[in-house]
Amino acid sequence: MVKQKRYEFHVPEYSSVQSLYDAWESRIGYRVLLGGTRHFGYWSPGTIWPFPLSTALRRMEDHLHDSLDLPPGSTVLDAGCGAGHVALHLAHKGLKVEGIDITPNHVRWAQQEVERCGMQHMVNVRWGDYHNLGGMADESFDGAYTMETLVHSSDPDKAVSEIYRVVKPGGHVVFHEYDHVDATKPPPGCPPSLVEAVIRINIVAGMPGNQYFDRGVLQGIMEEQGFTDITSRDLTENMKPLMRLFWFIAYVPYLIICFLGLQAYFVNTEGGVQGYRALRRGYWRYMVLTARKPGVPGQSLGNDGIRQRKAG
């Protein structure tokens, strides 16, 4: 187990994450480029031409579905569902999804999309915070997942603990998240100024989880909370074509923004350029972590069992 590294990091108010996604820069970018979806796509390594983007986005969602490895009819928690695209894709594959999000506009858009698709019997979306799932009973889901949303967590230990609590014994979890090398020891060719830019983006965009996740930290949190059979897979080469496209589109606007000193107002533009630079230099990567909650499906572990596993 990798020893977890504790940081003094920026703790976002809900308004900071909401402002990020409600900003016109985010709305236009996500709508025009990704059709409203808020995650990376999946391509074969070495792909240069990334289009059509929608096909690759659905492939990443298929990868999530396959990683969950749950039969049709299973109930799953989408912890940070955004506009509901992932939840609906999994619902079309037979999973019953409970989606939560802290951004009111996301919740409203997702509810509208669920209704438009006639999938109310398979998907339910409401406002919720994965740090506090108090309205959800213990051991109530067959599985749970995040799709690039723990990056916004101000307390990843608490969030993973809550997800652990609501998943049934034998249930599966999948986390699609980013991690990075120790910021104090960047890889060769990655200048300190680039690391500082990435940290600044994390702060402005309300992404303390992204700043927190040194390599192995999220896996360590999962182990600490009691998850077993943890696996990790590096999908950096599979998502890189979209990051390269972001860089290509954002580069000239980024130069203008830098000239005017407006980086703080165009975090997605700066993130597209600096994020791709940092990715190419090996500073961060895209990881998929899967795990299982120990126990037999249908058999409650109880709070004593959870405490014993943590103590052990």
Secondary structure, DSSP 8 states (H G I E B T S, - for coil): -------------HHHHHHHHHSHHHHHHHHHHHTT--S-----TT------HHHHHHHHHHHHHHHH---TT-EEEEES-TTSHHHHHHHHTT-EEEEEES-HHHHHHHHHHHHHTT-TTTEEEEE-BTTB-TTS-TT-EEEEEEES-GGG-S-HHHHHHHHHHHEEEEEEEEEEEEEE--TTS--TT--HHHHHHHHHHHHHTT-HHHHH-BTTHHHHHHHHHT-EEEEEEE-HHHHHHHHHHHHHHHHHHHHHHHHHT-GGG-HHHHHHHHHHHHHHTTSEEEEEEEEE-SS-TT---HHHHHHHHHH-
